[in-house]
């Protein structure tokens, strides 16, 4: 597993983690350069709402509509594709119940497939990029850090994290302390 170049602080609770995120934001750190890992969701804190918006329900609905339309057209085409007129005895050539079943099944299938693909794309899975992780997160600490900062900003970032209440300041990659 590749390790990213990062500076991060481990915080005992969400209050100090919120202060750290605000301090990094005040320092001009871009949101995509920040790393936030917590052992549990802290929904009442603003720092956990960074990746909150998603288009997944809309894409699943569009996938279902496309799949339902294609399912209906498939069933209709298969029932009408016979090369010469069928004698149906007064029944409709395109029977509603088998057509409805195929339409429903392809609607659900395409909605589920669209949801799974959207989930993988929006979460960045599989993630082949370098990672930042510390085992202290599993023990209840909140990790707030910066990926790939400049060497000149190291002291400023460490002091901001320390003032925000970090229990420990660590680094990975070229920022790891020997």
N, C-alpha and C positions, 0 to 999 in steps of 0.2 A: 504494500500500500504506500503510495507516494504521500509525503508530508509537505504541507504548504509552508511557505515562509510567513509567519504570523507572530504577532504580539497579542497576548490575551491576559485577562485577569479573571480570577475565580472569586465569585461573590457569594456570601452566605445566604442572601435572600433577594427577593425581587425588588425591594425598595432601592438597595444599593445598585442593583443591575440597571434599574431605570435611570438612576443618576449617571451611571457610566455611559449608557447609550446617549443620553442628552449631552454629556461632556464630549463624547466622540463626534457627535453631530455638530456641536459648537466649534470643534477643531477643524471642521470641514471635511470629515471623512464621509465618503459617499456610501449610501445605503448598501450597494452591492459589494462593498469591500468589508462590511461588518459581518462578524460571525456571532450568532446568538444561539446558544444551546442551553436548554434548561431540562431538569429532570421531570418536570411536570408542567402542564399548561397553567399560565398565570393570565387568565383572560381579562382580568380587571386592570392590567397594566398595558400601557400603550406600546411598549417595545415588542410585545408578542403579536401585534396586529400588522406587522410589516408585510407579511405575505398573505393577508387575509382575503383579498378579492380574488375571485375566480370566475371563469366563464364556463365552468364545467356543466352546470344545468342547461345552459343555452345550447351548448354543443351536443349534449346528450339528446335534447329535444330535436335538434336539426338532424342528428343521426337517425333517430326514430322515424321522423317524417320521410327522410330519404329511403330508409329501409322498408317502411310500410308501402310507399309508392312503388318501389321496385318489386316488392312481394306481390302486390296486387297485379302489376303488369305481367310478372312472371306467371302467376296462376291463370290470368286471363289469356295470355298468349298460348299456354300449354293446352288450355281447353278449346281454343279456337284453331289450333294449328293442324287439325286433322285435314287431309288434302281434299276431301269432298264433303258435301253437306251431310250432317248426321241427323238421323231421325230421333228426336228427343221425346216424342209423345206429348207435346204441349209443355214440356218443362223448358226453362231457360237454358240456353247453350252454356252460359257462364253461370254455374251453380253458386249461390251465395255462401253456403256453409263451408265447402272446401276452400273457396277463395278467401273467406274470412279467416280461416285457420292459418293458411299460408301467410296472409297479410299480417296477422297478429304475431306469428312466430318470427318473421323477418323484421318486424318493427322492434320487438324486444331484443333480438339478437344484435341488430345494428346499434341500438341505444346502449347496450352493455359494452359492446366492442368500442364504441366511441368514448364512453366513460373511462374505460381502462386505458385507452391510448392517451386521452387527455390527462389522466392522472399521471401516467409515466412521463409525459412531456412537461407538464407544469411543475412536477417535483424534481425534474432533472434526473430521473432514474433510467437506466443505471448511471451512476455518477463516477466517471473515470478520472475526474479531476483530483488534485491533491486535497487531502482532508485535514481538518483541525479537530482534534478531540483530546479530552483529558479524562482519566478515570474518575476524577473528583466529581464529575457531572453525575455519574451513577450513584454517588454518595450524597447527593443533595445540593451541590454547589451549582451556581449559574455561571456559564462561561460567556464572557463578552470580549470580543477582540477585533483585530483588524488584520486582514489578509494582505500580504505584499505591500507593507508600508515602506516609505523611503527610509534609508538609514539615518538621514538627518532629523526625521520626526520621531525617532525611537524614544528619546528622553522625554519629549513632550507627551507622547502617548502614555508612557509608563507613569508619569506624574499625574496625568488626568485620571487614569484608572486607579491609582493609589488614593487620590483625593476623593474619588467616588466611593471608596470603601472596600477595595479589593483585599481579600485575605491573602492572596498570592498573586504575583505577576510572573508569567512564564512566557517563553517563546519557543517556536518550532522552526525548523529549517535553519536558515542563516542567523536567526535571532535566538537560537537555543543557547543557553548559558552552559558553558563547559564545567 
